[in-house]
Amino acid sequence: MTQNSDRSSADDRAVPSDDSSAETRAMSAQDGGDEPTSVMRTEGGATASGRVDDGLDIPTYTAPERARPGYAEPRYISPASSSTGDDVDGLLGEPREVEEEEEVVVPLRRGTTDLGLLLLRVGLGAVLLGHGLQKAFGLFDGLGIDGYRQLLESSGYRYPDVLAYVGSLTELVAGVLLVLGLVTPVAAAAALATTINVWFVADLAQPGFAFFVANGGQEREMLLVVLAAAVAFAGPGRYSLDGRRGWASRPRASSWLSAVVGIAAGLVVWFLLVGTVPFAA
């Protein structure tokens, strides 16, 4: 009876107290030589195993191997560099410089402006060229170089012999350059100086300012001066040999320089070589 009570107590220790939370499974040894063992799987992955010896089941407990949750220490990332050493865009680094797009300048539509400048420039140049041919070679019923020298002498100019050649050559060169639209600021300055002196010479025939030709005025000479100043300020336009230069379509400094030099040259020649006050009655 004592042996039966010992087996009962051993069996009680092998059976878990809570049947709902454990599952017992007996495994017997194969090949007949091994002793039978029992394995008990409990809740949570723990196992209880025992060796069956003479009808006694002695359980042992093995703790479950649970994988620890992954954990990584925080890693500091430098704002100025990344793992490759390059600059980091976005929030972690300085923004890279964005290359500026090349500015495309769209030319303004000029309409018929260049055509008007062509007519203005060629018209003034043709007038100067024609008068230069008259004075230098006597063409178109002109005075020729001798007649032009006598005109200068009668008008009170000093050094008429030299001035006859200089004056006729200036009109020829300025006229050709204006027709071609070549170095237009220089040509406009020469034209302005020449037409100012032509205006003053016309005033000597009838002293005192008068405008209309019917009354002995100088409206034609005044018109030539205005045309020369207009070419100096407006430029030659794109229909010229200067078409690719800045002063062809948008003159600024060159226009003022051309006008000032032309007016100053005309006044200096008059007052140094003639010395009278224009338009004095």
Phi and psi in degrees as GROMACS dihedral restraints (atoms count N, CA, C in turn):
[ dihedral_restraints ]
;  ai    aj    ak    al  type     phi  dphi    fc
    3     4     5     6     1   -63.1    20    10
    4     5     6     7     1   -38.5    20    10
    6     7     8     9     1   -65.8    20    10
    7     8     9    10     1   -38.8    20    10
    9    10    11    12     1   -65.4    20    10
   10    11    12    13     1   -38.1    20    10
   12    13    14    15     1   -68.0    20    10
   13    14    15    16     1   -35.7    20    10
   15    16    17    18     1   -64.5    20    10
   16    17    18    19     1   -40.6    20    10
   18    19    20    21     1   -64.9    20    10
   19    20    21    22     1   -38.3    20    10
   21    22    23    24     1   -63.4    20    10
   22    23    24    25     1   -43.2    20    10
   24    25    26    27     1   -66.6    20    10
   25    26    27    28     1   -36.2    20    10
   27    28    29    30     1   -67.6    20    10
   28    29    30    31     1   -38.2    20    10
   30    31    32    33     1   -67.1    20    10
   31    32    33    34     1   -36.9    20    10
   33    34    35    36     1   -63.0    20    10
   34    35    36    37     1   -35.7    20    10
   36    37    38    39     1   -72.7    20    10
   37    38    39    40     1   -25.6    20    10
   39    40    41    42     1   -82.2    20    10
   40    41    42    43     1   -20.8    20    10
   42    43    44    45     1   -92.4    20    10
   43    44    45    46     1   128.1    20    10
   45    46    47    48     1   -67.0    20    10
   46    47    48    49     1   153.0    20    10
   48    49    50    51     1   -73.2    20    10
   49    50    51    52     1   -31.7    20    10
   51    52    53    54     1  -109.2    20    10
   52    53    54    55     1   107.8    20    10
   54    55    56    57     1   -72.2    20    10
   55    56    57    58     1   -27.5    20    10
   57    58    59    60     1   -72.7    20    10
   58    59    60    61     1   -21.8    20    10
   60    61    62    63     1  -106.8    20    10
   61    62    63    64     1     5.4    20    10
   63    64    65    66     1  -140.5    20    10
   64    65    66    67     1   154.8    20    10
   66    67    68    69     1  -132.3    20    10
   67    68    69    70     1   122.3    20    10
   69    70    71    72     1  -103.6    20    10
   70    71    72    73     1   132.9    20    10
   72    73    74    75     1  -134.3    20    10
   73    74    75    76     1   125.9    20    10
   75    76    77    78     1   -97.8    20    10
   76    77    78    79     1   133.8    20    10
   78    79    80    81     1  -119.7    20    10
   79    80    81    82     1   133.6    20    10
   81    82    83    84     1  -104.3    20    10
   82    83    84    85     1   147.1    20    10
   84    85    86    87     1   -73.3    20    10
   85    86    87    88     1   145.6    20    10
   87    88    89    90     1   -96.4    20    10
   88    89    90    91     1   171.7    20    10
   90    91    92    93     1    65.0    20    10
   91    92    93    94     1     6.3    20    10
   93    94    95    96     1    72.0    20    10
   94    95    96    97     1    -7.7    20    10
   96    97    98    99     1   -99.7    20    10
   97    98    99   100     1   -19.7    20    10
   99   100   101   102     1   -91.9    20    10
  100   101   102   103     1   152.6    20    10
  102   103   104   105     1   -79.0    20    10
  103   104   105   106     1   143.0    20    10
  105   106   107   108     1   -68.6    20    10
  106   107   108   109     1   142.7    20    10
  108   109   110   111     1  -124.7    20    10
  109   110   111   112     1   156.3    20    10
  111   112   113   114     1  -119.9    20    10
  112   113   114   115     1   140.3    20    10
  114   115   116   117     1  -121.7    20    10
  115   116   117   118     1   129.6    20    10
  117   118   119   120     1  -118.7    20    10
  118   119   120   121     1   121.7    20    10
  120   121   122   123     1   -99.7    20    10
  121   122   123   124     1   122.2    20    10
  123   124   125   126     1  -105.1    20    10
  124   125   126   127     1   176.3    20    10
  126   127   128   129     1   -67.2    20    10
  127   128   129   130     1   139.2    20    10
  129   130   131   132     1    91.8    20    10
  130   131   132   133     1     2.6    20    10
  132   133   134   135     1    95.9    20    10
  133   134   135   136     1    -4.2    20    10
  135   136   137   138     1   -75.0    20    10
  136   137   138   139     1   148.4    20    10
  138   139   140   141     1  -121.6    20    10
  139   140   141   142     1   144.3    20    10
  141   142   143   144     1  -122.9    20    10
  142   143   144   145     1   119.6    20    10
  144   145   146   147     1  -122.3    20    10
  145   146   147   148     1   157.8    20    10
  147   148   149   150     1  -151.5    20    10
  148   149   150   151     1   165.2    20    10
  150   151   152   153     1  -109.0    20    10
  151   152   153   154     1   128.3    20    10
  153   154   155   156     1   -84.9    20    10
  154   155   156   157     1   114.2    20    10
  156   157   158   159     1  -130.8    20    10
  157   158   159   160     1   110.2    20    10
  159   160   161   162     1    57.5    20    10
  160   161   162   163     1    39.0    20    10
  162   163   164   165     1    84.1    20    10
  163   164   165   166     1     1.1    20    10
  165   166   167   168     1  -101.3    20    10
  166   167   168   169     1   132.1    20    10
  168   169   170   171     1  -105.1    20    10
  169   170   171   172     1   107.5    20    10
  171   172   173   174     1  -104.6    20    10
  172   173   174   175     1   107.2    20    10
  174   175   176   177     1   -78.7    20    10
  175   176   177   178     1   148.3    20    10
  177   178   179   180     1  -126.6    20    10
  178   179   180   181     1   155.1    20    10
  180   181   182   183     1  -115.8    20    10
  181   182   183   184     1   129.4    20    10
  183   184   185   186     1  -117.0    20    10
  184   185   186   187     1   125.9    20    10
  186   187   188   189     1   -67.3    20    10
  187   188   189   190     1   140.8    20    10
  189   190   191   192     1   -69.6    20    10
  190   191   192   193     1   146.7    20    10
  192   193   194   195     1   -96.0    20    10
  193   194   195   196     1   105.6    20    10
  195   196   197   198     1  -105.8    20    10
  196   197   198   199     1   137.7    20    10
  198   199   200   201     1   -72.9    20    10
  199   200   201   202     1   128.1    20    10
  201   202   203   204     1   -73.0    20    10
  202   203   204   205     1   142.1    20    10
  204   205   206   207     1   -61.4    20    10
  205   206   207   208     1   142.3    20    10
  207   208   209   210     1   -65.5    20    10
  208   209   210   211     1   140.5    20    10
  210   211   212   213     1  -146.3    20    10
  211   212   213   214     1   127.2    20    10
  213   214   215   216     1  -123.1    20    10
  214   215   216   217     1   133.5    20    10
  216   217   218   219     1   -68.6    20    10
  217   218   219   220     1   146.0    20    10
  219   220   221   222     1   -63.3    20    10
  220   221   222   223     1   140.4    20    10
  222   223   224   225     1  -113.3    20    10
  223   224   225   226     1   129.8    20    10
  225   226   227   228     1   -83.6    20    10
  226   227   228   229     1   129.0    20    10
  228   229   230   231     1  -108.9    20    10
  229   230   231   232     1   123.0    20    10
  231   232   233   234     1   -67.1    20    10
  232   233   234   235     1   134.8    20    10
  234   235   236   237     1   -64.4    20    10
  235   236   237   238     1   -26.6    20    10
  237   238   239   240     1   -91.2    20    10
  238   239   240   241     1   -11.1    20    10
  240   241   242   243     1  -149.6    20    10
  241   242   243   244     1   159.0    20    10
  243   244   245   246     1  -114.7    20    10
  244   245   246   247     1  -171.2    20    10
  246   247   248   249     1   -65.2    20    10
  247   248   249   250     1   -22.3    20    10
  249   250   251   252     1   -92.0    20    10
  250   251   252   253     1    -7.6    20    10
  252   253   254   255     1    90.3    20    10
  253   254   255   256     1    -3.2    20    10
  255   256   257   258     1   -86.3    20    10
  256   257   258   259     1   168.1    20    10
  258   259   260   261     1   -68.7    20    10
  259   260   261   262     1   143.4    20    10
  261   262   263   264     1  -100.0    20    10
  262   263   264   265     1   127.1    20    10
  264   265   266   267     1   -86.4    20    10
  265   266   267   268     1   163.0    20    10
  267   268   269   270     1    91.3    20    10
  268   269   270   271     1  -145.8    20    10
  270   271   272   273     1   -77.8    20    10
  271   272   273   274     1   -24.5    20    10
  273   274   275   276     1   -87.5    20    10
  274   275   276   277     1    -2.6    20    10
  276   277   278   279     1  -155.3    20    10
  277   278   279   280     1   179.5    20    10
  279   280   281   282     1   -73.4    20    10
  280   281   282   283     1   138.0    20    10
  282   283   284   285     1   -68.8    20    10
  283   284   285   286     1   141.1    20    10
  285   286   287   288     1   -72.7    20    10
  286   287   288   289     1   150.7    20    10
  288   289   290   291     1   -71.2    20    10
  289   290   291   292     1   131.3    20    10
  291   292   293   294     1   -93.4    20    10
  292   293   294   295     1   125.2    20    10
  294   295   296   297     1   -65.4    20    10
  295   296   297   298     1   131.4    20    10
  297   298   299   300     1   -72.7    20    10
  298   299   300   301     1   138.9    20    10
  300   301   302   303     1   -71.9    20    10
  301   302   303   304     1   142.8    20    10
  303   304   305   306     1   -66.2    20    10
  304   305   306   307     1   129.5    20    10
  306   307   308   309     1   -74.5    20    10
  307   308   309   310     1   128.0    20    10
  309   310   311   312     1  -100.9    20    10
  310   311   312   313     1   118.0    20    10
  312   313   314   315     1   -90.3    20    10
  313   314   315   316     1   117.0    20    10
  315   316   317   318     1   -92.7    20    10
  316   317   318   319     1   119.2    20    10
  318   319   320   321     1   -63.2    20    10
  319   320   321   322     1   141.8    20    10
  321   322   323   324     1   -72.2    20    10
  322   323   324   325     1   147.8    20    10
  324   325   326   327     1   -74.6    20    10
  325   326   327   328     1   122.7    20    10
  327   328   329   330     1  -100.3    20    10
  328   329   330   331     1    -4.8    20    10
  330   331   332   333     1    61.3    20    10
  331   332   333   334     1  -128.5    20    10
  333   334   335   336     1   -99.0    20    10
  334   335   336   337     1    17.1    20    10
  336   337   338   339     1   -60.6    20    10
  337   338   339   340     1   -44.7    20    10
  339   340   341   342     1   -67.6    20    10
  340   341   342   343     1   -31.6    20    10
  342   343   344   345     1   -67.2    20    10
  343   344   345   346     1   -40.8    20    10
  345   346   347   348     1   -64.5    20    10
  346   347   348   349     1   -39.7    20    10
  348   349   350   351     1   -66.6    20    10
  349   350   351   352     1   -34.2    20    10
  351   352   353   354     1   -62.8    20    10
  352   353   354   355     1   -47.3    20    10
  354   355   356   357     1   -62.9    20    10
  355   356   357   358     1   -41.2    20    10
  357   358   359   360     1   -63.0    20    10
  358   359   360   361     1   -47.5    20    10
  360   361   362   363     1   -68.3    20    10
  361   362   363   364     1   -46.2    20    10
  363   364   365   366     1   -68.0    20    10
  364   365   366   367     1   -37.4    20    10
  366   367   368   369     1   -62.4    20    10
  367   368   369   370     1   -47.4    20    10
  369   370   371   372     1   -65.6    20    10
  370   371   372   373     1   -41.9    20    10
  372   373   374   375     1   -63.0    20    10
  373   374   375   376     1   -38.5    20    10
  375   376   377   378     1   -65.9    20    10
  376   377   378   379     1   -38.8    20    10
  378   379   380   381     1   -63.5    20    10
  379   380   381   382     1   -47.4    20    10
  381   382   383   384     1   -65.0    20    10
  382   383   384   385     1   -41.1    20    10
  384   385   386   387     1   -63.5    20    10
  385   386   387   388     1   -41.3    20    10
  387   388   389   390     1   -63.7    20    10
  388   389   390   391     1   -45.0    20    10
  390   391   392   393     1   -66.8    20    10
  391   392   393   394     1   -34.5    20    10
  393   394   395   396     1   -65.8    20    10
  394   395   396   397     1   -39.5    20    10
  396   397   398   399     1   -66.7    20    10
  397   398   399   400     1   -35.9    20    10
  399   400   401   402     1   -62.9    20    10
  400   401   402   403     1   -45.1    20    10
  402   403   404   405     1   -76.2    20    10
  403   404   405   406     1   -38.2    20    10
  405   406   407   408     1   -81.6    20    10
  406   407   408   409     1   -40.4    20    10
  408   409   410   411     1  -122.3    20    10
  409   410   411   412     1    -1.6    20    10
  411   412   413   414     1    74.1    20    10
  412   413   414   415     1    16.7    20    10
  414   415   416   417     1   -72.8    20    10
  415   416   417   418     1   158.5    20    10
  417   418   419   420     1    57.1    20    10
  418   419   420   421     1    42.3    20    10
  420   421   422   423     1    59.8    20    10
  421   422   423   424     1    40.1    20    10
  423   424   425   426     1   -85.9    20    10
  424   425   426   427     1   175.0    20    10
  426   427   428   429     1   -75.4    20    10
  427   428   429   430     1   -27.2    20    10
  429   430   431   432     1    78.7    20    10
  430   431   432   433     1   177.9    20    10
  432   433   434   435     1   -69.6    20    10
  433   434   435   436     1   -34.6    20    10
  435   436   437   438     1   -70.8    20    10
  436   437   438   439     1   -44.6    20    10
  438   439   440   441     1   -63.1    20    10
  439   440   441   442     1   -38.1    20    10
  441   442   443   444     1   -66.8    20    10
  442   443   444   445     1   -36.3    20    10
  444   445   446   447     1   -64.7    20    10
  445   446   447   448     1   -41.0    20    10
  447   448   449   450     1   -65.7    20    10
  448   449   450   451     1   -36.7    20    10
  450   451   452   453     1   -63.4    20    10
  451   452   453   454     1   -41.6    20    10
  453   454   455   456     1   -66.9    20    10
  454   455   456   457     1   -38.4    20    10
  456   457   458   459     1   -67.6    20    10
  457   458   459   460     1   -41.0    20    10
  459   460   461   462     1   -69.3    20    10
  460   461   462   463     1   -24.9    20    10
  462   463   464   465     1   -82.4    20    10
  463   464   465   466     1    -4.8    20    10
  465   466   467   468     1    97.1    20    10
  466   467   468   469     1     9.2    20    10
  468   469   470   471     1   -74.1    20    10
  469   470   471   472     1   139.7    20    10
  471   472   473   474     1   -81.4    20    10
  472   473   474   475     1   153.0    20    10
  474   475   476   477     1    54.9    20    10
  475   476   477   478     1    55.0    20    10
  477   478   479   480     1   -65.9    20    10
  478   479   480   481     1   -29.9    20    10
  480   481   482   483     1   -62.5    20    10
  481   482   483   484     1   -47.3    20    10
  483   484   485   486     1   -72.1    20    10
  484   485   486   487     1   -41.5    20    10
  486   487   488   489     1   -66.5    20    10
  487   488   489   490     1   -27.4    20    10
  489   490   491   492     1   -63.3    20    10
  490   491   492   493     1   -43.1    20    10
  492   493   494   495     1   -71.7    20    10
  493   494   495   496     1   -41.7    20    10
  495   496   497   498     1   -64.9    20    10
  496   497   498   499     1   -42.5    20    10
  498   499   500   501     1   -66.6    20    10
  499   500   501   502     1   -46.4    20    10
  501   502   503   504     1   -65.5    20    10
  502   503   504   505     1   -40.9    20    10
  504   505   506   507     1   -65.0    20    10
  505   506   507   508     1   -37.6    20    10
  507   508   509   510     1   -62.7    20    10
  508   509   510   511     1   -42.1    20    10
  510   511   512   513     1   -67.2    20    10
  511   512   513   514     1   -38.4    20    10
  513   514   515   516     1   -63.6    20    10
  514   515   516   517     1   -50.5    20    10
  516   517   518   519     1   -66.3    20    10
  517   518   519   520     1   -44.7    20    10
  519   520   521   522     1   -62.7    20    10
  520   521   522   523     1   -38.9    20    10
  522   523   524   525     1   -64.4    20    10
  523   524   525   526     1   -44.8    20    10
  525   526   527   528     1   -64.3    20    10
  526   527   528   529     1   -44.4    20    10
  528   529   530   531     1   -64.4    20    10
  529   530   531   532     1   -36.8    20    10
  531   532   533   534     1   -69.1    20    10
  532   533   534   535     1   -40.3    20    10
  534   535   536   537     1   -62.9    20    10
  535   536   537   538     1   -41.4    20    10
  537   538   539   540     1   -78.7    20    10
  538   539   540   541     1   -21.9    20    10
  540   541   542   543     1    72.3    20    10
  541   542   543   544     1    41.2    20    10
  543   544   545   546     1  -114.2    20    10
  544   545   546   547     1   133.0    20    10
  546   547   548   549     1    39.7    20    10
  547   548   549   550     1    54.9    20    10
  549   550   551   552     1   -59.8    20    10
  550   551   552   553     1   -39.0    20    10
  552   553   554   555     1   -58.7    20    10
  553   554   555   556     1   -38.8    20    10
  555   556   557   558     1   -68.2    20    10
  556   557   558   559     1   -43.8    20    10
  558   559   560   561     1   -63.7    20    10
  559   560   561   562     1   -39.4    20    10
  561   562   563   564     1   -67.0    20    10
  562   563   564   565     1   -38.7    20    10
  564   565   566   567     1   -63.4    20    10
  565   566   567   568     1   -43.2    20    10
  567   568   569   570     1   -64.1    20    10
  568   569   570   571     1   -40.7    20    10
  570   571   572   573     1   -65.1    20    10
  571   572   573   574     1   -38.8    20    10
  573   574   575   576     1   -66.2    20    10
  574   575   576   577     1   -43.4    20    10
  576   577   578   579     1   -63.9    20    10
  577   578   579   580     1   -40.3    20    10
  579   580   581   582     1   -67.5    20    10
  580   581   582   583     1   -46.7    20    10
  582   583   584   585     1   -67.7    20    10
  583   584   585   586     1   -30.4    20    10
  585   586   587   588     1   -63.0    20    10
  586   587   588   589     1   -44.0    20    10
  588   589   590   591     1   -68.2    20    10
  589   590   591   592     1   -36.0    20    10
  591   592   593   594     1   -62.2    20    10
  592   593   594   595     1   -40.2    20    10
  594   595   596   597     1   -63.5    20    10
  595   596   597   598     1   -43.2    20    10
  597   598   599   600     1   -69.2    20    10
  598   599   600   601     1   -36.5    20    10
  600   601   602   603     1   -64.9    20    10
  601   602   603   604     1   -40.6    20    10
  603   604   605   606     1   -64.0    20    10
  604   605   606   607     1   -29.4    20    10
  606   607   608   609     1   -70.5    20    10
  607   608   609   610     1   -27.1    20    10
  609   610   611   612     1   -66.6    20    10
  610   611   612   613     1   -27.4    20    10
  612   613   614   615     1   -65.9    20    10
  613   614   615   616     1   -34.5    20    10
  615   616   617   618     1  -142.1    20    10
  616   617   618   619     1    93.0    20    10
  618   619   620   621     1   -58.9    20    10
  619   620   621   622     1   147.4    20    10
  621   622   623   624     1   100.8    20    10
  622   623   624   625     1   143.6    20    10
  624   625   626   627     1   -74.5    20    10
  625   626   627   628     1   132.2    20    10
  627   628   629   630     1  -144.7    20    10
  628   629   630   631     1   145.2    20    10
  630   631   632   633     1   -99.2    20    10
  631   632   633   634     1   -55.1    20    10
  633   634   635   636     1   -76.0    20    10
  634   635   636   637     1   142.7    20    10
  636   637   638   639     1   -65.8    20    10
  637   638   639   640     1   -35.1    20    10
  639   640   641   642     1   -61.1    20    10
  640   641   642   643     1   -27.5    20    10
  642   643   644   645     1  -100.6    20    10
  643   644   645   646     1    17.1    20    10
  645   646   647   648     1    78.6    20    10
  646   647   648   649     1    23.5    20    10
  648   649   650   651     1   -82.3    20    10
  649   650   651   652     1  -179.7    20    10
  651   652   653   654     1  -118.6    20    10
  652   653   654   655     1    40.6    20    10
  654   655   656   657     1   -65.8    20    10
  655   656   657   658     1   -33.8    20    10
  657   658   659   660     1   -67.1    20    10
  658   659   660   661     1   -44.3    20    10
  660   661   662   663     1   -65.2    20    10
  661   662   663   664     1   -38.0    20    10
  663   664   665   666     1   -63.4    20    10
  664   665   666   667     1   -38.5    20    10
  666   667   668   669     1   -63.8    20    10
  667   668   669   670     1   -39.7    20    10
  669   670   671   672     1   -64.4    20    10
  670   671   672   673     1   -38.7    20    10
  672   673   674   675     1   -63.9    20    10
  673   674   675   676     1   -42.6    20    10
  675   676   677   678     1   -65.2    20    10
  676   677   678   679     1   -40.2    20    10
  678   679   680   681     1   -63.6    20    10
  679   680   681   682     1   -41.6    20    10
  681   682   683   684     1   -64.1    20    10
  682   683   684   685     1   -40.7    20    10
  684   685   686   687     1   -66.4    20    10
  685   686   687   688     1   -36.9    20    10
  687   688   689   690     1   -64.0    20    10
  688   689   690   691     1   -41.7    20    10
  690   691   692   693     1   -65.2    20    10
  691   692   693   694     1   -38.5    20    10
  693   694   695   696     1   -62.7    20    10
  694   695   696   697     1   -40.2    20    10
  696   697   698   699     1   -85.1    20    10
  697   698   699   700     1   -33.3    20    10
  699   700   701   702     1   -87.2    20    10
  700   701   702   703     1   -24.4    20    10
  702   703   704   705     1    85.6    20    10
  703   704   705   706     1   171.9    20    10
  705   706   707   708     1   -79.4    20    10
  706   707   708   709     1   -16.7    20    10
  708   709   710   711     1    84.1    20    10
  709   710   711   712     1   175.3    20    10
  711   712   713   714     1   -80.3    20    10
  712   713   714   715     1   -18.0    20    10
  714   715   716   717     1   -88.1    20    10
  715   716   717   718     1    63.5    20    10
  717   718   719   720     1  -156.9    20    10
  718   719   720   721     1   169.7    20    10
  720   721   722   723     1   -71.4    20    10
  721   722   723   724     1   -17.6    20    10
  723   724   725   726     1   -92.2    20    10
  724   725   726   727     1    15.7    20    10
  726   727   728   729     1   -59.9    20    10
  727   728   729   730     1   -28.5    20    10
  729   730   731   732     1   -90.9    20    10
  730   731   732   733     1    -1.7    20    10
  732   733   734   735     1   -89.5    20    10
  733   734   735   736     1   158.8    20    10
  735   736   737   738     1   -63.1    20    10
  736   737   738   739     1   -36.0    20    10
  738   739   740   741     1   -75.8    20    10
  739   740   741   742     1    -3.9    20    10
  741   742   743   744     1   -72.9    20    10
  742   743   744   745     1   -37.9    20    10
  744   745   746   747     1  -119.7    20    10
  745   746   747   748     1   -29.5    20    10
  747   748   749   750     1  -136.1    20    10
  748   749   750   751     1    66.6    20    10
  750   751   752   753     1   -70.9    20    10
  751   752   753   754     1   144.1    20    10
  753   754   755   756     1  -137.0    20    10
  754   755   756   757     1   -82.2    20    10
  756   757   758   759     1   -66.0    20    10
  757   758   759   760     1   -39.9    20    10
  759   760   761   762     1   -63.9    20    10
  760   761   762   763     1   -33.8    20    10
  762   763   764   765     1   -68.9    20    10
  763   764   765   766     1   -45.1    20    10
  765   766   767   768     1   -65.5    20    10
  766   767   768   769     1   -41.2    20    10
  768   769   770   771     1   -62.9    20    10
  769   770   771   772     1   -42.8    20    10
  771   772   773   774     1   -63.0    20    10
  772   773   774   775     1   -44.9    20    10
  774   775   776   777     1   -66.7    20    10
  775   776   777   778     1   -44.1    20    10
  777   778   779   780     1   -65.2    20    10
  778   779   780   781     1   -44.8    20    10
  780   781   782   783     1   -64.3    20    10
  781   782   783   784     1   -41.9    20    10
  783   784   785   786     1   -63.6    20    10
  784   785   786   787     1   -46.5    20    10
  786   787   788   789     1   -65.3    20    10
  787   788   789   790     1   -43.8    20    10
  789   790   791   792     1   -63.0    20    10
  790   791   792   793     1   -42.4    20    10
  792   793   794   795     1   -63.7    20    10
  793   794   795   796     1   -42.1    20    10
  795   796   797   798     1   -62.7    20    10
  796   797   798   799     1   -42.4    20    10
  798   799   800   801     1   -69.7    20    10
  799   800   801   802     1   -39.6    20    10
  801   802   803   804     1   -63.3    20    10
  802   803   804   805     1   -44.6    20    10
  804   805   806   807     1   -62.1    20    10
  805   806   807   808     1   -42.5    20    10
  807   808   809   810     1   -66.7    20    10
  808   809   810   811     1   -51.1    20    10
  810   811   812   813     1   -73.4    20    10
  811   812   813   814     1   -28.3    20    10
  813   814   815   816     1   -79.8    20    10
  814   815   816   817     1   -36.7    20    10
  816   817   818   819     1  -100.0    20    10
  817   818   819   820     1   -16.4    20    10
  819   820   821   822     1  -117.8    20    10
  820   821   822   823     1   -58.1    20    10
  822   823   824   825     1    89.2    20    10
  823   824   825   826     1     1.1    20    10
  825   826   827   828     1   -93.7    20    10
  826   827   828   829     1   162.5    20    10
  828   829   830   831     1   -92.2    20    10
  829   830   831   832     1   122.2    20    10
  831   832   833   834     1   -65.2    20    10
  832   833   834   835     1   153.5    20    10
  834   835   836   837     1    63.2    20    10
  835   836   837   838     1    20.4    20    10
  837   838   839   840     1   -88.7    20    10
  838   839   840   841     1   126.1    20    10
